[in-house]
Amino acid sequence: MALKSTIFKAELQIADLDRNYYATHALTIARHPSETDERMMVRLLAFMLCADEDLAFGKGLSAEDEPDLWRKDLTGAIDLWIEVGLPDEKRLRRACGRAQRVLVLSYGGRVAEMWWQQNQAALRKLDKLTVLDLAPEETTALAALAQRGMSLQCTLQEKEIWLIAGGESLHIAPRPRMAAGDS
């Protein structure tokens, strides 16, 4: 018998001062049996960074042709494709061919650094790609906030994130490895 996904509910209050976006989102997140709390929470963080009414979670680890998150326009064209973790270069090249913008949130410390060193030459050729890296201590602290029912307050300013959940506060500063258009 196959294991089923674990369902998490999250209420996000987002104040994005950089984009003047202020909203509350009630999200249902399915955590695949092979997915860690850390990866699931990085997916949730990706939602916070790019939040809007049209941003949606993909089918996840079980779907090879969908990203972790994406935003489509009214015609069905993909405006934003978001990958979490350390995707292979071929997948990102294909994503750049299908979407207007592609964002990768990499994490994993030394492993993420090795992934970047091995792939950066090829990735720098993808002009629609932005890569942000998260520090291991940030993602570990983020994973500790995971609960089946979460209420998170998120403030974004100058590309940094401040989270408050259950009396705990967390500051996350994604490090840019490359921005779309860099070469």
N, C-alpha and C positions, 0 to 999 in steps of 0.2 A: 504494500500500500504506500503510495507516495505521500510525503509530508506536505502539509498545506502551509501557505503563507500565514504569518502572524500579522494581525491587523492592529495598527496604531492609529490613534486619533490625535490630531494636533490643532490647537487653536493658536494662530499666529497673529499678533498685533504688530504690524510693520509700519515703521516711520522711516522712510528713505529720504533723507534730507538732500541727497545729491540729485535725485530725480523728482523731488516733490511728489512722492507717492506715499499715500497714507491709507491703509486698509486693514481689515481683519479678514483672515482666511480660515475657514474650517476645513481641514484636510484629513483625508483618510489615506494612510500609507500602508501598503502591503510589503512586509519584510519577507523576502524569499528565505526558505529554510537555510540556504548556504550563505546568506548575507549576515554580516555582523552589525551590531548596534552602531559601530563607528561609521560604516559605509552608509547605513540608512540615514544617520544624522547628517552626514556630509551631503547626501541628496536633499535633505530638508534645508540645509544651509544654502545649497545652490538655488533652491526655490526662493529663499529670502533675498539673495543677491539680485535676482532677476524678476521678482514678483510682479505679476499683473494678472488681470482676470482671465487671460487666455493661456497662461502657462500651465502645462499639465505634465503629470508623471507618465513616463512610457510604461510599457509592460514589464520592464526590468530585465533581470538577468536571463529570463527565459526567451527573450525576443532579440535575435541578432540584428534585425533591421530597424530597430527603434532605439533611441537614446534613453538615458535615464530621465531626462525632462526635455520638453520641447514646446515651442510656441508656433502655431500655424496662423496664417492670415485667413481672411474670409474665403479666399479661393482654394485653400488647402495647401498652399505653398508653405514650406517650412522657413520661418523667419529666424528662429533660434534653436540650435541643437546643443544640448548640454550632456557631457560625459563626466562621470565621477570615477576617480581611480587612475589607472595607468593603461589606457586603451592603446591598441597597436596602431602604428602609423597608417596602415592600409585602411583601417576603419575610419580614422580621422580624415584621410584623403577622400574617402567615399562620402563622409558627412559634409565636407566642404563642397562637394559637387552637388549635394542635395539642398543645402541650407544657405541662407544669406550670411549667417554668423554662426560660429562654432566656439563653444567655451568648454575647457577642460579644467576641472578642479582636481588636481593631483594631491595625493597625500601618501604618507608611508615612510617619511624620513629618509634613511639611506637608500632604501629600495626606490623611492621616487627620484632621488638624485641620480641613481644609476640609470633609471628609465630615461630621464631627461638627457643625460650624457650620450646614451646610445641613439636617441631619436631626434635630438634637436636640429641636426643638419637637414633632415627630411622635413621636419615640422616647420621650420622657418620658411620653407617654400610655399606653405599654405597661407595665403594672404587673408583668409577669412577667420583664421584661428587665433584665439586668445587662450593662454595657459596661465592659470594661477595655482600656486602651491600653498598648502596648509602645513603648518608646523605640527610635529607629532604630539606635542603637549596640548595643542589646541584641539586636535581631533579626539584625543583621549578624554579631555575635559568635556567635549561636546557629547561623546558617547555616554558619559556618566549622567547626562540629562535625559536619556531615553527612558520613557515610561509609556505604558499602553495608552494613557490619557495624559496629554501634555498641554500646558498653557505657557506660551513663550511670548515675551515682549522683545522685539528686535528693533534696534535703531542702527541705521547705516549713515555714516558721514565720512566723507573723504576716503572712500573705499575701505573703511574699517567697520566692523560689526560689533555691537554691544548687545549681549543677550541677557535677559533676566528670566529665570524659571525657578519656581518654588523657593524663592529666597536666595538662590544662587545667582551670581553674575559671572559673565564670561566675556572676555575681550578677544576678538579674532581679527588678525590683520593678514589677509592673504597676500602672499608675495608674488608679484607679477614676474613670470618667466619670459613671456612674450605677449605682445598685444597685436590684435589684428592689424595688418598692414606693415608690421615690422619685417625687415628683410636682412 
